[in-house]
Amino acid sequence: MAAAAGDRIKIGTHDGTFHCDEVFACYMLKTLPAYKNAEIIRSRKPEILETCDIVVDVGGVYSPDTHRYDHHQREFAHTMNTLRPEKKWTTKLSSAGLVYLHFGHRVIEQAFKTLAIDLSPEKLERFYDKMYEMFVEEIDAVDNGVDQYETGGKPRYAVTTTIGSRIGHLNPRWNEKEVDITKRFNKAMDLVGGEFMDRLEYFVKGWWPARTIVESAFEKRFQVDDSGEIVVLMQGGCPWKDHLFTIEEEQGIEGTTKFFLFADQNGNWRVQCVPIVLGSFENRLSLLEEWRGIRDDELSKISGIPGCIFVHASGFIGGNKTYEGVLEMARKTLAKSKNGC
């Protein structure tokens, strides 16, 4: 039932214990001009939900035409991929994912207006995808009880925050009486909304500008070493891993890059191994075992490379006083791996 002219728009969701998915769904809707002043009605009674203009996470119906976005019904098995085949994600959607799927582009557009930043169609789609993968999908997965890891240890989705548990802790304790649940729900919306905007602002102002830098460095990799497996970043601190995996995938050469070289804050140089997958502690190729946990002059003597500072005990990163030094550390490791040693 749509609101009559002059009536306040109503967003319906369930009462009782609240969860991150419907809290975030309500937050997203409230960022949009059409729902900015909407009243949130928390109930499980069908006759009350019937009066709402949009209902999330309750009611047993998924129907975009009537603005019903529940995912609890037995037959519901939708993912981002099943509803939009051009998208790759196969995690079952919660009410957060459903609202994001249908309203997310508008939410991102509105957020860019809040940040006073221009938004091209290309940027809109990239940030829509990025925020699903690095924020919304986790909420979907946790709410639906999807294990993060499948057989073999490869993660199905990235866990980048414990936002769900923090939302959960805002519910009244089992022995807490006379709690203003509406106030707690609103606090939960502020919490998840603040984190969403902080994350988006980072991607807009930090992550996205790094794409051009990493792309340029990747294109020059054969100037660094004939193998094309070593990339040099001239700007230390630039986030590179995420962009590297995307660039390799776009070019159909996944898994080829082994090392990134960059200067640290003290003017020394680092060689860092590329992980097998984003977020993994396992590397495509780790620095030589005999160097691990060794420092300074002893490391220089063992490696035969002047200026060594350290190699981490796990072999994922090392340091040298010069660019030439870290380059040689990477090259020696590559050479030994190709010789089967």
C-alpha positions, -999 to +999 in steps of 0.1 A: +000+000+000+016+032-011+016+063+010-012+088+002-003+123-008+011+141+022+015+110+043+049+101+056+067+073+038+070+041+058+099+016+058+089-017+074+112-043+090+110-068+117+109-061+154+129-079+182+166-084+178+180-064+149+208-075+126+233-058+104+215-066+071+182-048+078+199-020+097+221-014+067+192-018+043+173+009+062+203+032+063+208+030+025+172+038+019+173+067+043+202+083+023+180+087-007+158+118-011+126+097-015+131+080+018+151+106+038+122+114+061+106+080+061+094+064+093+108+030+102+081+006+114+094-025+132+069-053+133+062-088+122+024-083+119+012-086+083-015-061+087+011-035+099+036-043+072+009-040+046+007-003+054+044+002+046+056+016+013+087-007+014+095-037+035+129-053+042+140-085+058+105-096+068+072-106+052+084-137+032+082-119-001+107-108-027+090-085-052+108-054-065+076-043-082+059-039-048+091-031-029+092-062-008+128-073-001+128-104+021+152-133+017+140-158+043+115-177+022+124-213+015+126-209-023+148-178-022+183-185-035+192-153-053+227-139-056+240-109-073+249-131-102+215-147-106+197-114-107+224-096-126+244-122-147+270-097-156+281-096-119+303-124-106+293-127-069+275-159-059+269-153-022+232-155-013+217-121-008+203-108+025+180-078+027+212-056+026+222-071-007+187-069-021+184-033-013+219-026-026+212-045-058+181-024-065+191+009-050+229+008-047+236+029-077+214+057-064+230+053-029+265+056-044+254+086-065+240+103-034+272+096-015+293+112-042+271+143-039+277+143-001+314+141-008+311+169-034+329+147-061+319+143-097+309+108-107+312+094-142+293+063-153+325+043-153+333+054-117+297+046-106+299+010-118+334+005-104+325+018-070+292+000-070+311-033-076+339-024-051+315-015-023+296-047-028+327-069-028+344-051+001+315-042+023+280-055+014+289-091+005+303-097+040+270-087+055+251-109+031+273-139+038+273-136+076+235-131+077+230-162+056+255-183+075+279-188+045+313-201+055+340-178+044+363-207+033+355-235+009+374-268+006+410-261-002+412-229+018+403-203-009+381-176+007+346-172-008+343-136+003+365-110+021+360-102+057+371-066+061+352-056+092+334-070+122+305-046+117+279-073+121+291-081+157+292-045+166+256-040+154+246-072+173+261-058+205+238-028+204+208-051+210+196-052+246+214-077+268+193-106+279+191-091+314+187-055+304+153-039+311+135-008+299+156-002+268+146+023+241+149-002+212+142+025+186+171+046+199+194+015+197+182+008+161+189+044+151+224+042+167+230+010+147+221+028+115+245+056+123+272+031+130+269+011+098+262+042+078+293+059+091+315+030+083+299+027+048+307+063+041+342+061+055+349+030+034+335+047+002+355+079+009+387+058+012+380+040-021+372+073-038+401+094-025+428+067-018+421+035-036+410+048-070+438+073-076+463+044-070+449+025-099+466+047-125+499+045-106+498+007-104+487+004-140+516+026-151+541+006-130+528-027-143+532-016-179+568-008-173+576-042-156+597-055-185+620-024-181+627-036-145+635-072-153+632-093-185+610-118-166+582-092-163+576-106-128+589-077-108+570-043-106+585-011-091+563+015-074+579+049-072+553+060-046+556+042-013+524+035+006+503+033-026+478+004-022+487-020-050+475-056-043+439-051-052+447-033-084+473-058-094+449-087-092+423-067-113+449-057-139+462-093-143+426-106-146+417-080-172+447-090-193+443-127-188+477-132-171+467-140-136+495-152-113+525-138-133+537-110-110+559-122-081+573-091-064+566-054-058+595-030-050+589+003-033+607+029-010+597+030+027+592+061+048+629+061+059+642+062+023+652+025+023+637+000-001+614-030+004+607-061-017+573-076-010+559-109-023+526-110-041+501-132-023+483-162-040+450-145-035+440-111-020+441-114+018+461-146+018+493-151+039+506-175+013+528-161-015+531-168-052+569-170-044+585-162-010+620-148-005+646-175-001+643-197+030+679-193+040+675-155+043+644-156+065+648-141+100+683-128+092+693-091+094+719-066+084+755-076+078+748-113+084+721-112+057+743-093+033+770-120+038+747-149+033+729-134+003+759-118-013+739-086-017+753-054+000+731-032+021+706-058+033+684-048+063+661-078+069+640-106+056+608-114+075+607-148+092+578-159+069+596-146+038+569-123+026+589-091+027+625-079+029+645-047+030+676-032+016+692+003+017+690+006-020+667+000-050+695-021-066+696-042-035+660-052-033+660-058-071+688-082-067+670-099-038+640-105-061+661-116-090+680-141-070+648-156-056+634-158-091+665-174-105+666-201-078+629-209-083+634-213-121+664-235-115+642-258-094+663-252-063 
